[in-house]
Amino acid sequence: MRFKIDENLPFIFKKLIEDVGDHQVESIFHEKLTGIDDFSLNKICLKERRILLTLDTDFINIQEQYYGIIIFRPKTQGKNAVKKLFTQFLERFPLEEVRGKKIIIEPNFIRIRF
């Protein structure tokens, strides 16, 4: 599977994703796309067939077609809080099932939308 890490997430997500399977991970920061608007970012992810990982809650209400989106909503900011949410998610949900879904991950709660 192919993933794109938004600029608001730490780059450690690349290793976390690659450690759980044969996945390809790109980063908005490393692609020099920082500051891109949500509509354009979604369009790029759809074209590249990549699942977006982000902290941007604006993607919860996105109306356009998307390839797959994982939105993190930790109670506190910081690398460790988001990493913990993602690690707990990976223990319960295979990344291969994210395509075509919008997944909102909160402490003790995961919402899946189609």
C-alpha positions as CSV (number, residue, x, y, z in Angstrom):
1,M,0.0,0.0,0.0
2,R,1.0,3.6,-0.5
3,F,0.8,6.3,2.1
4,K,1.4,10.0,2.4
5,I,2.3,11.7,5.7
6,D,1.0,15.2,6.2
7,E,3.4,17.9,7.3
8,N,1.7,18.0,10.8
9,L,2.8,14.4,11.6
10,P,6.3,13.3,12.7
11,F,8.4,11.5,10.2
12,I,8.7,8.5,12.5
13,F,5.4,7.3,10.9
14,K,7.4,6.2,7.9
15,K,9.2,3.6,9.9
16,L,6.1,2.5,11.8
17,I,4.2,1.9,8.6
18,E,7.1,0.2,6.8
19,D,7.7,-2.1,9.8
20,V,4.1,-3.6,9.6
21,G,4.2,-4.5,5.9
22,D,5.5,-3.9,2.4
23,H,4.3,-0.3,2.2
24,Q,5.6,2.8,0.4
25,V,5.6,6.0,2.4
26,E,6.1,9.6,1.2
27,S,6.1,12.8,3.2
28,I,4.6,16.2,2.3
29,F,7.6,17.8,4.0
30,H,10.2,15.8,2.0
31,E,8.2,16.3,-1.3
32,K,8.4,20.1,-0.6
33,L,4.6,20.4,-0.6
34,T,4.3,22.1,2.8
35,G,1.5,24.7,2.9
36,I,-0.6,22.9,0.2
37,D,-4.3,23.4,0.6
38,D,-6.5,20.4,1.7
39,F,-8.3,20.1,-1.7
40,S,-5.0,19.9,-3.6
41,L,-3.5,17.5,-1.2
42,N,-6.5,15.2,-1.4
43,K,-6.4,15.4,-5.2
44,I,-2.7,14.4,-5.2
45,C,-3.3,11.5,-2.8
46,L,-6.2,10.3,-5.0
47,K,-4.1,10.5,-8.2
48,E,-1.1,8.8,-6.6
49,R,-3.4,6.2,-4.9
50,R,-2.0,7.1,-1.5
51,I,-3.7,7.0,1.9
52,L,-3.3,10.3,3.8
53,L,-2.3,10.3,7.4
54,T,-3.0,13.7,9.1
55,L,-3.9,15.6,12.2
56,D,-6.0,18.1,10.1
57,T,-9.6,17.6,11.3
58,D,-10.8,19.5,8.2
59,F,-10.5,16.2,6.4
60,I,-13.3,14.7,8.6
61,N,-15.9,16.6,6.5
62,I,-14.3,16.3,3.1
63,Q,-16.9,16.0,0.4
64,E,-14.6,15.1,-2.5
65,Q,-13.7,11.5,-3.4
66,Y,-10.6,10.3,-1.5
67,Y,-8.4,7.2,-1.7
68,G,-8.2,6.8,2.1
69,I,-7.6,9.0,5.1
70,I,-6.5,8.4,8.6
71,I,-7.1,11.4,10.9
72,F,-5.6,11.5,14.4
73,R,-7.2,13.3,17.2
74,P,-5.0,12.9,20.3
75,K,-6.0,14.6,23.6
76,T,-2.5,16.2,23.8
77,Q,-0.2,17.4,21.1
78,G,3.2,15.9,20.6
79,K,5.0,13.1,18.8
80,N,4.5,10.5,21.6
81,A,0.7,11.1,21.9
82,V,0.2,10.6,18.2
83,K,2.6,7.7,18.0
84,K,0.7,5.9,20.8
85,L,-2.7,6.4,19.0
86,F,-1.2,5.0,15.8
87,T,0.4,2.0,17.5
88,Q,-2.8,1.1,19.3
89,F,-4.6,1.4,15.9
90,L,-2.1,-0.9,14.2
91,E,-2.7,-3.5,16.9
92,R,-6.4,-3.7,16.0
93,F,-6.7,-2.8,12.3
94,P,-4.7,-3.9,9.3
95,L,-3.5,-1.1,7.1
96,E,-4.6,-3.0,4.0
97,E,-8.2,-2.3,5.0
98,V,-7.9,1.5,5.1
99,R,-8.3,2.0,1.3
100,G,-11.6,3.7,0.5
101,K,-12.3,4.6,4.2
102,K,-12.0,7.7,6.4
103,I,-10.7,6.6,9.8
104,I,-10.7,9.0,12.8
105,I,-8.5,7.7,15.6
106,E,-9.1,9.1,19.1
107,P,-8.0,7.8,22.5
108,N,-10.1,4.7,23.2
109,F,-12.3,5.3,20.1
110,I,-12.0,4.6,16.3
111,R,-14.6,5.8,13.8
112,I,-14.7,4.4,10.3
113,R,-16.6,6.2,7.6
114,F,-17.0,5.1,3.9
